[in-house]
Amino acid sequence: MKPAGVLGTGGGLMAERRALGVGSHPEALLCSDELRVKGRVDLINVTAERADIVDHKTGAEDPSHLDQLRFYAMLWDQDEVANQDLTPVGALAASYPTAEVMISALSAEELVALATNTGERVRRGGQQGVGGGPRCDARGTLRFLLGPKPLRRLLERGRS
């Protein structure tokens, strides 16, 4: 699993960012400058109509993998550099050695709810003095938990 993280101010991250037009983009870095979070997606296939996100997995199926896909969908929706054409998310797939699990893309309302709640969690983390505020360590891993179980709760809250 590629770590998700909170954006720092280092120049290396910005050097990797670019617009992702029509085509296949392996190991794509997605960032939300507003939310200060990022993630590296295994594969994004962009067409004129949609962007399909694929996350390759080597182990057994796990519900947290689907939450990771939802997080990537939110990042794609929020990323003003990679998604300059505002291409909507299409298919979300976790690809295992012997199977592929597909889930529906999040609705616009679910994307907004997830982004809003993620932003609140990042701000709370900064207010609580987590590592001096939201930022990435050298590997870009999150200094405070934005893990799969909280993502499920955020999505459930957004649907009610």
PyMOL commands that set and color helices and strands:
alter all, ss='L'
color gray80, all
select helices_A, chain A and resi 11-16+63-78+108-127+130-132+148-159
alter helices_A, ss='H'
color red, helices_A
select strands_A, chain A and resi 5-6+23-32+37-46+51-56+89-95+100-103
alter strands_A, ss='S'
color yellow, strands_A
deselect
rebuild
show_as cartoon
